[in-house]
Each structure stands twice: as structure tokens, then as C-alpha cells.
Amino acid sequence: MRSKFVVLLSAVAAASVCLAHVGSPNVYFQGAAGPYNLVVMVRTPQMIPGIAEVEIRSAKPGVRQVKITPLYIVGSGSKYPPPPDVLRPTQGDPQFFPGKIWLMESGSWQVRIEADGDAGSGIVAVPVPAAARNTLPMEKQLGALLFGLMVLLVAAIVSIFGAARRESQLEPGEQPGPQQKRGARFVMGGAFVGVVAILILGRWWWASAAEAKSNFMIYQPPKLQVSMEPDGKMALTMGESPWHIRRPETVMTALIPDHGHLMHLFLIRSPQMDQFYHLHPEESGTQSFSEQLASIAPGHYKIFADIVRASGFPDTMVADADIPAEAGAGKFLSGDDSGASSAAIGANAKDVTTARLAEGARMIWERDSSPPESNRLLWFRFRVEDAEGKPVTDLEPYMGMAAHAVFVASDFSVFAHVHPDGSVPMAALTLADASLNGNQDSMQSPATNLAAGMPKAGMKMPGTIVPAEVSFPYGFPKAGLYRIYVQVKRRGVIETGVFDAHVN
């Protein structure tokens, strides 16, 4: 009974998880630790406390050892790091450093990575949002063993009651008669009913206690309510999340801007995935936002809303909305808002590796012919060519980044917003960088400091030359069919390449 309940609770909890990226909890990052360029993948644990697996690869030889330290990004927990764990390169691959760290509580963590080698030492901080995502199911062997022991105990208890009624008042050597045997059967039946009743009550108590513990520990994203107003505005209201409120220091509830916006809103028409919009609603009140829609194709949309807390902890909220034909009629996308149309996704169609852009240009996904593998770090490279097949020279930063990519599973169970530096929000990376410098005073009001122009880690300023090839570190969390939206900016215009991939 217990094992079945734990499995059921695990399934229910897993279905509701929307931590940072929907269905994609691993952290991917690439950046410089002093003279060394490192690529990092952190597999976060399903339950907290838990062990996170860290994989670090140096782009070039020369790194002799790596030290990793887990600690919070903000608050008192960021000031007193524990002793670091020392990682050595693996045999046969001197550029690969695997390790493990304990994450003891939920919150906005960082993994400080210090690399030592031929060129000296360098340090970098990788934000890691940690939260219990679901309960772990009991192992089948253990469940079978416990069930067998339960049956044995029930049989023993019933037998003891029966023996007591049948033989407790007999003289030594006297055999029980029909009356004693009949009475023993009645007692054994009553004992069996009593034991089963106790088991049922125990199961009810266990379920209640487990549910209360789950509600306290398992991450719960805020609810998002979406409604259409008569003037063509989309109203978005965030609900309260007790999970966040219980963690005022390590998670926080206040929001900070990421890429200059408090919310990044993604609309994908369901189930075709043929319409895609990347919008940026304005804050209209406490826990509420609004977006004046431009001319958007009508239909049913799956909505993903990205926000970042003042601690650097990210949330992705999910909702559905039906957008009528008249919404945004006569209006056009402007600023950082963008959209794209494509063919409907098809399970039996071939992978799409070339996307047409404006004025005859195209975006090419540089990959081999074999299907991508799930649950491993991959490099996604995309090259932008002009109408003559030459690399373009007019790409500009889009919201401070060379490009943005969105990975979505065809059943919408996976959603990830990724940048060339990885899957971590740039706002969280900025906070982690500030903590590296011991700038604790500036961390007291991160929202104010970000708005005032704190250096934004990994971001490209206007006028920066963006190469014709952009790349992203990421890994598909599971097998299936995915659609990838890659966004770049050319001569002030945001363009989106759409690609499909079957993942093993």
C-alpha cells in the first residue's frame, strides 16, 4: 500500500512541476573562469536535500584540477562557503571533470567553480535553482519485501488471536473441541477485520501526512490567469505561491528584470505549433501584467511566462488561452516583441535543419544526420547566410544577447528558453557574479541595482559585432519530437528560424 501511494504521489507531483524551465530541470552553462573557457552541466536532484551531479569540460587542455563549492547567491548563506570539493580529470579525458555536491535546502544556489592550471587560476559562478520536484518512488524489490512482511505480520497476529481463543483455557495436554475451534474462527475473523481497519486508517494517516509534507516541500509555481479584454489587451495575473512565501530569503517574491523585462511571454499555437510569439508584458499592478496584442493569428495557445525573483530564482508559469480573430487587429509588433509563422509540426515529417528568413536569407542548423540523443549535453550551432549563401555581417544583439533559442516538446511537456551562455537567466548570473566579488552591499537591493545599470554578465552591448554563427549549450531532457525557435536580430528586425528534431 505504501509503495503504491508513493508512486501515485510521485506521478501527481511530477505532473505539476514547472521549475524555471518546464520539464527541463538540468542547468547548462558556458563561460570563462579566468583564462579557461568551461562548459558546465548540473543535474539537479529531484528531492531536496539531494545530490547534484556536476560535469565540467574545459575547452582546451591545461586545467589540472577544479574546485566546486555550493552556496546561496544572496543572503547570509552566500557569505560563508563550505570547504570546496576537489575534482580531478577522468582517465583518458584530461579535459573532463565530473563531481557531486549536496544541495541541502531549496532556493537560489550557485556553484562556484575555481579552475587551476598552466595559465594560473580563474573562478566563475553558475546559478542553480534547487527545489524538490517530486517524491521518489519506492524500489520494486523493497516494496515487494515490505508487502510480504506485512502479509506475514497480519497472518501472525490473526493466528495469535485464534490460538489464544482456542487453547488459552485448556488444561495441559487437553485438545481443543468443536466449540473452541468454532470460537477461534470467529475471533480470527474479527482480528482480521480489525487489522485491516488499522491498516486502512494507517494508510489514510500516511497519505495525509505525506500530502502535507509534499505541499510544504514540493515546488509549486504560481498560478497564471490569462484573460482577454475588450480593447485587445491580454491581462495576466500571478497567483500567490506558498512555496515562495515560505522561503523569503533564499527564493524571495519580488521580481527583477531579465534582459530589460520583468516578464518574457511566449505564445505557441496548439497543437500545430505553427504560430510563435515572444512578447514582453508591462507590469500593471501588484502581481499583474498586461500586453497590448498586435495582430495575432487566432486560435488556442499554450502560454509560457518567464520571470526571475530577486534572489535569482526563475519561474516559468504555464497557462492556456483562446485568442479571437479581432484581437490586436490593425496593430503591429514593435520593440523587442516578435513573432514567426511556420508549417505545422508533424510526427512523421523529417527533421527541419534549414529555415527561410527575410530577403532570401536562411538559417542553417549545423548538425550531423544522426538523431540527437536525450539527457546529454549538446552544442546547437546555427549559421545565418544571405541570399547568396555568404555569412551575414549585419547581426545585432537582441536584448543583449547574440541570439535566443526556445526548445519545446511537441506535447508541450518541455519548454526551455536558452541563450548562448546557457539555460541560466542573465539576471541570476549577474547576481552570482556580484557575490563573487564580495559585493554583498549591492546584493541587498538587486532589483534597484539591475535597473540602475549593474554589469550584466554575459550580455552584449549595442554596437557589438555578432558573428554569423550562434551556438547554445543545452540537452533534451527526454526523447520525442521537438520544435526549436532561434531568434536573431538583423538591421533592427527580429527574425526567427524554426527547426524540428526527433530525439532518441
TORDREN-512143 format. One record per residue (C-alpha): residue number from 1; z, y, x; residue in one letter. Coordinates in steps of 0.5 Angstrom, whole numbers, plus 500, padded with zeros to 3 digits. Each point is the difference from the previous one (the first is absolute). Layout:
BEGIN
     i    c3    c2    c1   aa
   NUM     Z     Y     X    A
...
//
This chain:
BEGIN
     i    c3    c2    c1   aa
     1   500   500   500    M
     2   502   505   505    R
     3   494   499   504    S
     4   495   500   494    K
     5   504   507   499    F
     6   499   503   507    V
     7   493   498   500    V
     8   499   503   493    L
     9   503   507   502    L
    10   496   500   506    S
    11   494   500   497    A
    12   502   505   495    V
    13   503   505   505    A
    14   493   499   505    A
    15   496   502   494    A
    16   503   507   499    S
    17   500   502   508    V
    18   497   506   501    C
    19   503   502   507    L
    20   495   505   504    A
    21   494   496   499    H
    22   499   496   494    V
    23   500   492   502    G
    24   500   502   508    S
    25   506   501   503    P
    26   499   499   507    N
    27   499   506   505    V
    28   494   502   504    Y
    29   500   505   506    F
    30   496   502   506    Q
    31   503   506   504    G
    32   502   502   507    A
    33   506   498   504    A
    34   499   505   505    G
    35   495   497   505    P
    36   499   494   496    Y
    37   496   499   493    N
    38   503   495   496    L
    39   498   496   493    V
    40   506   498   496    V
    41   501   496   494    M
    42   507   499   497    V
    43   501   494   495    R
    44   506   503   495    T
    45   505   495   498    P
    46   500   498   492    Q
    47   507   501   500    M
    48   505   505   503    I
    49   504   498   504    P
    50   494   496   504    G
    51   496   499   506    I
    52   493   504   501    A
    53   495   498   505    E
    54   497   505   504    V
    55   494   499   504    E
    56   497   505   505    I
    57   494   500   504    R
    58   498   504   506    S
    59   493   503   500    A
    60   500   499   508    K
    61   503   496   505    P
    62   506   503   504    G
    63   506   499   495    V
    64   506   496   503    R
    65   505   500   494    Q
    66   501   503   494    V
    67   507   502   497    K
    68   501   501   492    I
    69   505   503   496    T
    70   501   500   493    P
    71   504   506   497    L
    72   499   505   494    Y
    73   495   506   500    I
    74   505   505   497    V
    75   508   500   499    G
    76   506   498   504    S
    77   496   493   501    G
    78   495   504   504    S
    79   505   503   506    K
    80   503   493   502    Y
    81   495   495   502    P
    82   502   493   502    P
    83   498   497   506    P
    84   493   498   501    P
    85   496   493   500    D
    86   496   499   506    V
    87   493   497   498    L
    88   496   496   506    R
    89   493   499   499    P
    90   498   493   498    T
    91   497   495   505    Q
    92   492   500   500    G
    93   500   507   497    D
    94   504   505   504    P
    95   498   506   495    Q
    96   503   497   494    F
    97   508   501   499    F
    98   503   496   494    P
    99   507   501   498    G
   100   505   500   494    K
   101   505   505   497    I
   102   505   500   495    W
   103   500   506   494    L
   104   507   500   497    M
   105   499   504   494    E
   106   495   503   496    S
   107   497   507   502    G
   108   495   504   504    S
   109   500   497   507    W
   110   497   501   507    Q
   111   498   495   505    V
   112   501   504   507    R
   113   495   497   505    I
   114   501   501   507    E
   115   495   497   505    A
   116   501   500   507    D
   117   494   498   505    G
   118   496   502   506    D
   119   499   507   497    A
   120   507   502   499    G
   121   503   499   493    S
   122   499   503   493    G
   123   503   500   493    I
   124   498   500   493    V
   125   503   499   493    A
   126   497   496   495    V
   127   502   502   493    P
   128   502   493   496    V
   129   502   501   493    P
   130   505   494   498    A
   131   502   497   494    A
   132   502   494   496    A
   133   493   498   497    R
   134   502   493   496    N
   135   505   495   501    T
   136   499   494   504    L
   137   498   493   496    P
   138   505   494   502    M
   139   496   495   504    E
   140   498   494   496    K
   141   504   495   504    Q
   142   506   504   500    L
   143   499   501   492    G
   144   499   492   499    A
   145   506   498   504    L
   146   504   505   496    L
   147   498   498   494    F
   148   501   492   502    G
   149   507   502   502    L
   150   501   504   493    M
   151   498   494   496    V
   152   505   495   505    L
   153   505   505   498    L
   154   499   500   493    V
   155   500   493   500    A
   156   506   499   504    A
   157   504   505   495    I
   158   498   496   494    V
   159   502   494   503    S
   160   507   502   502    I
   161   501   503   493    F
   162   497   493   497    G
   163   505   496   505    A
   164   506   504   498    A
   165   499   499   493    R
   166   498   492   500    R
   167   505   498   506    E
   168   506   505   501    S
   169   505   497   495    Q
   170   498   493   501    L
   171   505   495   504    E
   172   498   498   507    P
   173   495   494   499    G
   174   499   501   493    E
   175   493   501   498    Q
   176   497   506   495    P
   177   499   497   493    G
   178   495   503   495    P
   179   504   506   498    Q
   180   501   502   507    Q
   181   493   499   501    K
   182   498   504   494    R
   183   504   506   501    G
   184   498   500   507    A
   185   493   501   498    R
   186   502   506   495    F
   187   504   503   506    V
   188   494   499   505    M
   189   495   503   494    G
   190   505   506   500    G
   191   501   501   507    A
   192   492   500   501    F
   193   499   506   495    V
   194   506   504   503    G
   195   497   499   507    V
   196   493   502   497    V
   197   503   506   497    A
   198   504   502   506    I
   199   493   500   504    L
   200   496   504   495    I
   201   506   505   500    L
   202   500   500   507    G
   203   492   501   500    R
   204   501   506   496    W
   205   505   503   504    W
   206   496   499   506    W
   207   494   503   497    A
   208   504   506   498    S
   209   503   501   507    A
   210   493   499   503    A
   211   497   505   496    E
   212   505   505   501    A
   213   499   499   508    K
   214   493   500   499    S
   215   500   506   496    N
   216   504   503   506    F
   217   496   498   506    M
   218   493   498   498    I
   219   496   506   501    Y
   220   498   504   493    Q
   221   494   505   501    P
   222   501   506   495    P
   223   496   499   493    K
   224   494   505   500    L
   225   498   502   493    Q
   226   493   503   499    V
   227   497   504   494    S
   228   494   504   499    M
   229   501   507   497    E
   230   495   503   495    P
   231   498   505   506    D
   232   497   495   504    G
   233   507   499   505    K
   234   503   494   502    M
   235   507   500   499    A
   236   504   495   505    L
   237   508   500   499    T
   238   504   496   505    M
   239   506   496   497    G
   240   507   499   504    E
   241   501   494   504    S
   242   507   498   501    P
   243   498   496   506    W
   244   498   507   504    H
   245   506   504   497    I
   246   505   494   503    R
   247   497   502   507    R
   248   501   507   500    P
   249   500   501   508    E
   250   495   494   502    T
   251   495   501   495    V
   252   501   507   496    M
   253   497   502   494    T
   254   497   507   502    A
   255   492   500   502    L
   256   497   502   506    I
   257   492   502   501    P
   258   496   495   503    D
   259   493   503   502    H
   260   502   506   497    G
   261   501   497   493    H
   262   506   497   496    L
   263   496   495   497    M
   264   494   496   501    H
   265   497   498   494    L
   266   495   494   500    F
   267   496   498   493    L
   268   496   494   500    I
   269   496   498   494    R
   270   502   493   498    S
   271   498   495   500    P
   272   493   502   503    Q
   273   503   504   506    M
   274   493   504   499    D
   275   504   507   500    Q
   276   505   502   505    F
   277   503   507   500    Y
   278   505   503   506    H
   279   504   505   496    L
   280   506   505   502    H
   281   504   502   494    P
   282   504   506   500    E
   283   508   500   499    E
   284   501   503   493    S
   285   508   499   499    G
   286   505   495   502    T
   287   497   493   501    Q
   288   494   502   497    S
   289   493   502   503    F
   290   493   502   496    S
   291   493   499   502    E
   292   494   504   497    Q
   293   495   495   500    L
   294   493   501   502    A
   295   494   497   496    S
   296   502   492   501    I
   297   497   494   497    A
   298   503   498   494    P
   299   504   493   500    G
   300   506   496   501    H
   301   503   502   507    Y
   302   505   497   505    K
   303   504   506   503    I
   304   504   499   506    F
   305   504   506   502    A
   306   503   501   508    D
   307   506   504   501    I
   308   505   501   506    V
   309   507   501   500    R
   310   504   505   504    A
   311   502   494   505    S
   312   493   498   501    G
   313   501   494   495    F
   314   493   499   496    P
   315   499   498   493    D
   316   494   498   496    T
   317   500   501   493    M
   318   495   496   495    V
   319   498   501   493    A
   320   494   500   495    D
   321   496   505   496    A
   322   494   501   496    D
   323   496   506   501    I
   324   496   502   495    P
   325   493   503   501    A
   326   502   507   499    E
   327   505   500   505    A
   328   498   505   505    G
   329   493   502   497    A
   330   497   505   504    G
   331   505   500   506    K
   332   498   498   507    F
   333   504   497   505    L
   334   503   505   506    S
   335   504   501   506    G
   336   503   493   502    D
   337   498   497   494    D
   338   495   495   500    S
   339   496   494   496    G
   340   495   495   501    A
   341   496   495   496    S
   342   497   493   502    S
   343   498   494   497    A
   344   505   495   496    A
   345   503   495   504    I
   346   498   493   500    G
   347   504   494   502    A
   348   493   496   501    N
   349   497   506   504    A
   350   499   500   507    K
   351   504   505   505    D
   352   498   507   500    V
   353   500   503   507    T
   354   495   506   499    T
   355   502   506   496    A
   356   495   505   498    R
   357   502   507   501    L
   358   497   507   498    A
   359   493   503   503    E
   360   498   493   502    G
   361   506   498   505    A
   362   504   494   500    R
   363   507   497   502    M
   364   500   493   503    I
   365   506   495   501    W
   366   499   497   507    E
   367   503   493   499    R
   368   497   493   501    D
   369   497   496   495    S
   370   506   495   499    S
   371   505   502   494    P
   372   506   504   502    P
   373   507   496   501    E
   374   506   502   496    S
   375   507   501   503    N
   376   498   502   506    R
   377   499   507   504    L
   378   492   502   499    L
   379   496   506   503    W
   380   496   503   495    F
   381   494   504   503    R
   382   495   505   496    F
   383   495   504   503    R
   384   496   505   497    V
   385   493   501   501    E
   386   495   506   498    D
   387   493   499   496    A
   388   497   498   507    E
   389   505   495   502    G
   390   504   504   505    K
   391   507   501   500    P
   392   502   506   497    V
   393   503   506   503    T
   394   503   504   494    D
   395   506   496   498    L
   396   506   505   499    E
   397   508   498   499    P
   398   501   498   493    Y
   399   507   502   498    M
   400   502   500   507    G
   401   497   493   502    M
   402   494   497   502    A
   403   499   496   494    A
   404   504   497   495    H
   405   499   493   497    A
   406   502   496   494    V
   407   501   493   499    F
   408   500   497   493    V
   409   500   493   498    A
   410   495   498   494    S
   411   506   498   496    D
   412   504   507   502    F
   413   506   496   503    S
   414   499   503   506    V
   415   499   507   502    F
   416   501   504   507    A
   417   498   507   502    H
   418   499   500   507    V
   419   498   505   506    H
   420   497   499   507    P
   421   507   500   502    D
   422   502   494   496    G
   423   504   499   493    S
   424   506   505   501    V
   425   500   506   497    P
   426   499   506   504    M
   427   506   504   498    A
   428   504   494   501    A
   429   497   499   507    L
   430   502   508   501    T
   431   507   499   499    L
   432   500   494   504    A
   433   497   504   506    D
   434   505   505   499    A
   435   506   495   500    S
   436   497   498   507    L
   437   501   507   503    N
   438   507   500   497    G
   439   499   506   496    N
   440   505   498   495    Q
   441   501   507   497    D
   442   493   501   498    S
   443   501   493   496    M
   444   505   503   495    Q
   445   494   503   496    S
   446   494   496   501    P
   447   496   503   494    A
   448   501   507   503    T
   449   498   498   507    N
   450   494   497   498    L
   451   498   505   495    A
   452   501   505   506    A
   453   496   497   505    G
   454   503   495   504    M
   455   496   496   504    P
   456   496   495   496    K
   457   500   493   504    A
   458   493   497   500    G
   459   497   506   497    M
   460   493   503   502    K
   461   500   508   499    M
   462   494   504   497    P
   463   494   500   505    G
   464   502   493   504    T
   465   494   496   501    I
   466   500   494   496    V
   467   495   494   503    P
   468   495   497   496    A
   469   504   493   500    E
   470   507   500   497    V
   471   505   494   500    S
   472   506   497   497    F
   473   505   495   501    P
   474   502   496   494    Y
   475   501   493   498    G
   476   498   497   493    F
   477   507   497   497    P
   478   496   494   497    K
   479   494   497   498    A
   480   495   503   495    G
   481   495   505   498    L
   482   501   507   503    Y
   483   497   507   499    R
   484   500   505   505    I
   485   499   507   500    Y
   486   499   504   506    V
   487   500   508   500    Q
   488   498   505   505    V
   489   498   507   500    K
   490   493   503   502    R
   491   499   507   500    R
   492   505   501   495    G
   493   498   495   495    V
   494   504   494   499    I
   495   496   493   500    E
   496   503   493   498    T
   497   497   494   503    G
   498   501   494   495    V
   499   500   493   503    F
   500   502   493   497    D
   501   503   494   504    A
   502   502   493   499    H
   503   506   498   503    V
   504   502   493   502    N
//
